[in-house]
Structure formats: C-alpha cells, structure tokens
Amino acid sequence: NPYLRMLKMPFGRECKISGRPYTAFRWKPGTEARYKETIIAPEVAVAKGVCQTCLMDMTFNVPVAVRDTVLGVGPDASARPQSETNKEFYWDQQRKAFLEGRQDGAAAPGLLANASDLDK
C-alpha cells in the first residue's frame, strides 16, 4: 500500500509489561489519524491474549481490566515473578514457547500462535 508507511525499529522499545526489548512498529493508519505503535512484545501479547497496540482482549474486544474482572481472573501478585532475574527467566520461557508454537500451556497460560506471527 503506497499510502501506509510503517517504520520498523529492531529492538527499539522496551516492553511495558516484561521490560524486555522488542522490535517495535509505528504507523499512521490514515492522513488525519495519529501515529500508532506497538507497546508490548509479541510473546507477551500472545500469552495474555491482547492486542499489542491498544491492549484490548482479542476474544471479547474489551479492555483487559474489564475482562479480568468479569471472568474473575484478576492479577495474582503471588503468581507473577517479582525479582528482575525471575522476570527475565519467565519471559524467556514465554518467548521459547511462543517460537515453538506450543499450545499445551506449560509456559504460556494464554493463547499461542504460530512462530511465523512473530516475524510479521
């Protein structure tokens, strides 16, 4: 599409959830629209089942906080890693599961897609 310019920034941003660097994208969807960009890493988005740009749930199309409240899946502070080392290990395992395309839920409790989705 000659009217859409998408910028790719390899390891250009830090994920707002995992704190890891990821390849970010930035684009302007229309002439009057504002720039949009990815704000979380793809493996985090797939693990949580949310959009990388707007953080809306992919199944119900509602904000993640609303989805968690309605489904009673609220954020469990004891289940999330607290230290930087544990966070790094946790998200490394999420990324490996994402790249392998596993759907057994061993490393990622959410939805997992093909590894080819990471390169798009």
C-alpha distance (Angstrom), angle and dihedral (degrees) to the residues before:
residue distance angle dihedral
N1 . . .
P2 3.81 . .
Y3 3.82 91.9 .
L4 3.79 96.3 59.1
R5 3.77 120.9 71.0
M6 3.77 115.1 -171.1
L7 3.77 120.4 -169.8
K8 3.79 119.1 -150.3
M9 3.78 117.0 -155.6
P10 3.83 110.2 -171.3
F11 3.80 107.9 -143.4
G12 3.79 86.6 -14.6
R13 3.81 99.7 138.3
E14 3.76 140.9 39.0
C15 3.80 117.4 -123.9
K16 3.81 111.6 -111.5
I17 3.82 91.5 -140.6
S18 3.79 107.3 34.5
G19 3.80 99.3 25.7
R20 3.82 91.3 -134.7
P21 3.81 124.3 129.6
Y22 3.81 116.9 -106.1
T23 3.80 140.0 172.3
A24 3.78 105.6 -87.4
F25 3.79 128.5 -159.0
R26 3.80 128.9 -154.2
W27 3.80 127.3 -171.0
K28 3.77 143.8 157.7
P29 3.83 109.7 -129.5
G30 3.81 95.2 -159.4
T31 3.77 143.1 1.2
E32 3.81 93.7 -96.8
A33 3.82 96.7 35.9
R34 3.75 128.5 98.2
Y35 3.79 123.2 -114.6
K36 3.80 116.2 -84.6
E37 3.78 125.5 -158.8
T38 3.76 141.0 177.6
I39 3.80 112.7 -98.4
I40 3.80 103.1 -178.4
A41 3.80 134.1 44.7
P42 3.81 118.4 -95.9
E43 3.80 94.9 -118.7
V44 3.81 90.1 52.9
A45 3.81 91.2 48.9
V46 3.80 92.1 50.5
A47 3.81 93.5 44.4
K48 3.80 91.3 51.7
G49 3.81 96.1 35.3
V50 3.81 95.5 -124.9
C51 3.80 137.9 126.9
Q52 3.82 115.2 -94.7
T53 3.79 92.6 -136.5
C54 3.81 109.0 37.2
L55 3.85 100.9 19.7
M56 3.81 91.7 -129.9
D57 3.79 120.6 148.6
M58 3.81 111.1 -97.8
T59 3.82 95.2 -144.3
F60 3.81 104.1 43.0
N61 3.84 99.8 20.7
V62 3.80 93.7 -131.1
P63 3.81 130.6 118.8
V64 3.79 113.8 -79.0
A65 3.82 93.1 -117.2
V66 3.81 90.5 56.4
R67 3.81 91.9 47.0
D68 3.81 92.3 50.3
T69 3.81 92.6 47.7
V70 3.80 94.9 48.3
L71 3.79 95.0 44.0
G72 3.80 92.5 41.5
V73 3.78 92.3 -125.0
G74 3.81 94.8 126.6
P75 3.77 120.6 169.6
D76 3.78 109.2 -74.2
A77 3.80 107.4 -151.7
S78 3.79 92.8 -164.2
A79 3.83 92.8 57.3
R80 3.80 95.1 52.5
P81 3.79 120.9 80.6
Q82 3.80 112.8 -106.6
S83 3.82 106.5 -169.7
E84 3.80 123.6 68.2
T85 3.81 92.1 -117.9
N86 3.80 92.9 52.4
K87 3.80 91.8 45.8
E88 3.80 90.1 51.9
F89 3.81 91.6 49.7
Y90 3.81 92.9 45.5
W91 3.80 94.7 51.5
D92 3.80 91.3 42.2
Q93 3.80 88.2 57.1
Q94 3.83 90.1 46.8
R95 3.81 90.3 52.2
K96 3.82 92.6 48.8
A97 3.81 91.0 50.2
F98 3.81 89.8 47.2
L99 3.81 92.6 51.2
E100 3.81 92.1 46.5
G101 3.80 90.8 49.8
R102 3.79 93.0 -129.8
Q103 3.76 117.3 170.6
D104 3.79 99.4 179.7
G105 3.81 92.0 100.7
A106 3.79 93.4 -125.4
A107 3.77 94.5 128.7
A108 3.79 103.7 7.3
P109 3.81 120.1 47.5
G110 3.80 93.6 -165.7
L111 3.76 138.4 56.3
L112 3.79 118.3 -44.9
A113 3.78 126.0 -161.0
N114 3.78 135.8 -170.4
A115 3.76 118.2 -63.2
S116 3.80 88.2 -120.1
D117 3.84 89.1 71.8
L118 3.82 89.2 67.9
D119 3.80 92.2 63.5
K120 3.81 95.7 51.3
